[in-house]
Amino acid sequence: MKMKIFFKILLGVCLPLFLLSCEEESADTPIARMTINKDNFEINESMIINFTGYADQVVVYTGDDMHNYELREQSNTGFVVNKGLFTYSYSSPGIYKVVCIASTHTDKAKDLKRDTCSFTVTVIDNQTEIDKLSCPQILYDEVFAQKLADDEWLMVLPRKVKYNNSTPSIALSQRLRFYIQSDSTKVFVNDAEYSSTTKYNLSNTVYISVKSDFGTVRPYKLHTMYYPEFNTFKMLGAEGTLIRNEFDYSTFDMAISLPAGTDISNIIPEFTTHSSTDKVYIGNIEQTSGTTAVDFSQNVVYRLVSISPENANLRSKATVNVKISYQ
C-alpha cells in the first residue's frame, strides 16, 4: 500500500514536467514599421528607409521591375534590410508601392509570423545634368571636354596625333558623346536632335539643349580649341622637329641637331605658332621670336598658352621640352 502511494506521488510530480517539455515554442509578434526620408524623388536619387519596428528579418519590396510585392509569386524578389537601414534609387520614373515585411520565427522556423506595412513614392525623371562630354573617336582615342562654370564646356583637341609612323591631322568636325544618367533625356545640338553618328562643326561655339522627361530644358555651350604647338622652330639656322607624345597631347619634344662644339649658352631662337594669340613662355617670362636670348645649356621647357579669340578666359596649354643633339 505504501508503494502505490509513493508511485502516485512520483507520477504526479513528473507529469507536469513532461507536458511542459513537449509544449511548442511560440515566435514573438513582429511589428512592421518604417520611416522614409521623403516620398517624392528624382531618378538616381537615394531613398533612405529606416526600420523602426520589431523583427528577426526585414524585407523591402521597392515596387519597380522585378521587385513588385504583388508579383512575388512570379519571381519578383525583395531586398533584405541590414541593421535597420535600407538605401535605394530608382532608374525609371513612376509611382511605386513600397512594401515592408517584418517577420519573426522560432528555431528551425517551426513558428513563423509576419507583419506588413507600405507606402507610395513618386519618382520623376528630371535629369538635365551632363556628367561627361567627349569626342569619342579622335583616331583611336576618346577625348573628354573640361567642365567650366555656367554650364559651359571646353574641348581641347590635338592638331595631329602620333599613329604608327605617321601623324594624321585631326579635323574640327567630330562626333560627340554625352554621358547623362537617364535614357529618357533628349539632347539637341544647334537646335537639331542629337545623333551619335553625326559629325558636328566644332570650329564655332556649339549650342546644346538638354530636355528631361519631366520637361525641364537646360542650355549648355561647347567651345573647342587645339592644343598650342610650335609651327616652326629654328636655332642658329637649324630647323627643329616637333615630336608628339602618343599618350599626352599636351606635351611635346622639340628635337634639333647642331654642329659639334656649338656654344648654346646664349642663343636667340626663331619660332612661329599656329595662332597670333598664342603666348610662349619659359617659366613666367614671355618669349619673343628672334629677340629673346636663351641659355640652352640648361634644360629648357617652353610653356605655350593658346587664347581663344572669342573669349580670353578660354585657354589651352602645352609644354615643349627642347632636346639638342650634335652632328
N, C-alpha and C positions, 0 to 999 in steps of 0.2 A: 504493500500500500504506500509506503513512503517513497518508493522508487517511482511510482506512477505520478505522484505529486511533483517530484523533482523534475521529471521529464516534461510535464505540462508547463512548469515554470520556465524551463530552459527553452522550450519551443515558443513560449510567449515572448521571450526576450529576443530571440533570433529572427522571428518572423518580420517584425517591422524593419530590421536592418536589411533583410533580403529584399523586401519590397522597395526600400529606399535606393538600393544599389541598382535596381532594374529600371528606375524611373528615367525617362528620356530627358536630356539636357535641352533647354529652350534658348534660341537666339534672342539677343536684345532687340528692341524695336528700333529700326532705323528712322532717321529724320532727314528728309531731302530739303535742304535749304541752301541758297547761294546768293551772292551779290555780284553785280556786273558793273564795270566802270561806266558804261553808258549803253544806250540802245540804238544809237544811230552811228554808223561807221562809213568810212570810205574803204574801197578795196585796198588790201595790203596794210590796213591799219589794225593795230593789235586790240583784240577783245580780251579783257582780263576778267576771269571768273574766280572768285574766292568761295570755297565751300565752307559754310558755317554751321552745317547740321551735324549729324552723328551717323557714322557708318564704318564698316570694316573695309568696304571698297566703294569707290565713286566712279561712275562712268558718265561722260557727257557726249550726247549726240548733237552735232553742230547744225544739222538740218540741211546742209548742202549736199552736193553729189556724193553718193556712196556713204553718207553719214546721216541719213534720214531715219529718225526713230520709227516712223510709220512703216518703213520698208525693212525693218530689222530682220524679218523672216526671209528677205530676198538678198541676203549677203551684205546689207548695209551694216556698218560697224560704228561703235562709239570709241571714245578716247578715255583711257584710264587716267584719272586725276592723281597727280603725285603731290603729296604733302599739302593737300587742300588748295593748290593753286593751278590754274589752267589758263594758258595763253593761246590764242588762235587768231588767224587773219583770213579773210575771205578773198578769193581771187576773182570772183564774179559778183555783179550786183544782184540784188534780190531781197525778198523778205523771207527770213528763216526762223523756224521754230527750234529753239534750243531746249533740249530735254536733259535733265539731270536725274540719274538713277542712283539712289543710295541703297546699299544692301548690307545686311549683317548675316552671319552664319555661325553655326557651331563647328567643332572639329569634324573634318571629313564632310562638311556641308550637309549633315543629316537634317538640319533645320535651316532653311534659307528664307529671309524676309526682305522685302523691297518696299521702297517708297520713292515717289517721283515728284518732280516739280518742273515747270517750264516757263519760258518767256519768249517773246518775239523780238528780233532785231531787224533793222532795215539797213541794207548796205547799198551805197551808191558808187558809181564809177565816175569820179571827178578828177581823174588823173590828167594833168597837163604838164607835168614836170618832165623835161628831157634830162635823163640821168647821164647819158653819154651821146656824143655825136661824132661820126667818123667818116673818112673816105675809106671804104672797106678794101680797096684794091689798088694801092699805089705799087704797081707791078706785082709784087708778091707780098706786100705788107699792108696792114691796116693802120692808118694814121688817125689819131684822135685829136679833136679840137680842144682848145682850152676854154673853160667856162669863165666868163667875165662877169662884171656887175651888170645889173639892169637887163638881165635875160639876153645878153649878147655873148657870142662865141667867136673865138679866133682860131682859124685853121691855118697851120703853117706847114707848107709842103716843100720838098726839095726840088730844085730845078732839074737835077738829074740824079740818078741812083746808080750805084755800082752793081752790075749784074754780070757775073762771069767775067769776061774780058771786055765788056762793053759798058757804056754809060748812057743808056737811053734817057731822053728828056721826058719830064712829067708835065703834062698839059694842065691848064686850069679848067678843064672840062672833066668832071669826075662824078661818079655815083656817090650817093650819100646813104648813111645808115643811122637810124635813130634808135636809141635804147630807152624805151618807156615802159613802165610797169603796168601796162594794160594792153590787151589785144583789141579792145574796142575803141581806143583813141584813134582819131583821124589826124593826119598831118597834111598840111598844104604848103607847097613851096612856090613862092611867087604867084599866089592865088590859084594854082592848079594842084589837084590832088597828087600827093607824093607817090612816086613809083620807084621801087628799089632797082629797077633796070635802067632808069633814065640817067643820062649824064647831064649834070647841071653846070651852067656857066658860073664859075666861081671868081671870075675876074672882077665882078661887081658885087656889091652887097646883096646877099640872098635874104629875102624876107620869108619867114616861116611862121605859120599859124598852127597851133595845136588845139584841137577841139575834142573835149571829153565826151563820153557817152551821156553824161549829165547835161551837156550843152555849153559848158564854160569854154571860152576861147582865150588862148594866151599867145601873144605875139613874141617872136624872137628875131634876132638878126645874126647872120653868119658872115663874118669877114674872113678873107683869105689872103695870105701873104706867102711869099717864098722866103726860105732861109737866105740871109745875105751871104754873098761869097765874092771873092775877087774874080773879076772878069779877065784881067791881065795883071801880071806882077813881074817886074824886072829889077835886076840888081847888077849894076855895072855892065849893062847891055845884055846880060844873060837872062833868058826868059824862064820863069818858074813853071812848074807843072802842078796843078791842083789835084791832090789825091783825096778821094772821098772815103768816108767811113761807111762800111756796109750796114752797120747796125745803129749808128747815131748820125742822123742827117745834119746835126748842128755842129759837128766838129770836122775839121779838115787838116791835112798836112799840105804845106807848100814846099815841094822839093825843087832845089835849084843847085846847079853844078857850076863851080867857079875854078879858075886855074889854081893849081897848087901854089901855096905861098901868098895868096891874096890876103891883104890886111882887111879884115871885116869889122874892125872896131869902130869905124866911122863911115858908114855907107848911107847914101840917100837913095832909097828905093823909089821906083815909079810904079804906080798901080792904078787900076780903074775898077769900079764896081758896076753892078747892073742898073743901079738907080742913083739919080743925082741927090736923093735924100738920104742915102746910106752914109753912116758915120763910121770912121775907122779909129780905133784906139789901141794904145799899148798901156795897160793899166788904166788910169783915168785921164791920160794925156791924149788928146786928139791928134791924129797923124794926117799930114797933108802930103800928097804925092809930089815928089820932085823937090821938096823943100826941107823935110824933116829928116835929120841925120839919126841913124840908129846904130847902137853897138850890138852887132850880131855875134860877137864873141861870147855873149851871154845867151841863154835860151830866150828866144823871143816868141811871144804868143800874141797875135793880133786879136782884138775883140771887135767884131763887126755888129753894127746895130742898124737894122732897116726900119725906117719910119714910114707909116702909111701916109700918102699924100692927102687922103680923105680925112684922117683923124690922127693927130700927132700922138694920141695916147695908145695907139695900136702899134706895137713894135715886135719885131722878131730879132733873135740874136744868134750869133755863131762865133766860134773861135777857130783860128788858123795858126797852127804851130809850124814855124819855119824850120826846115831841115836842109842844111847845107852840106854838100859833098864836094870833093875836089877831084879834078881831072888829073 
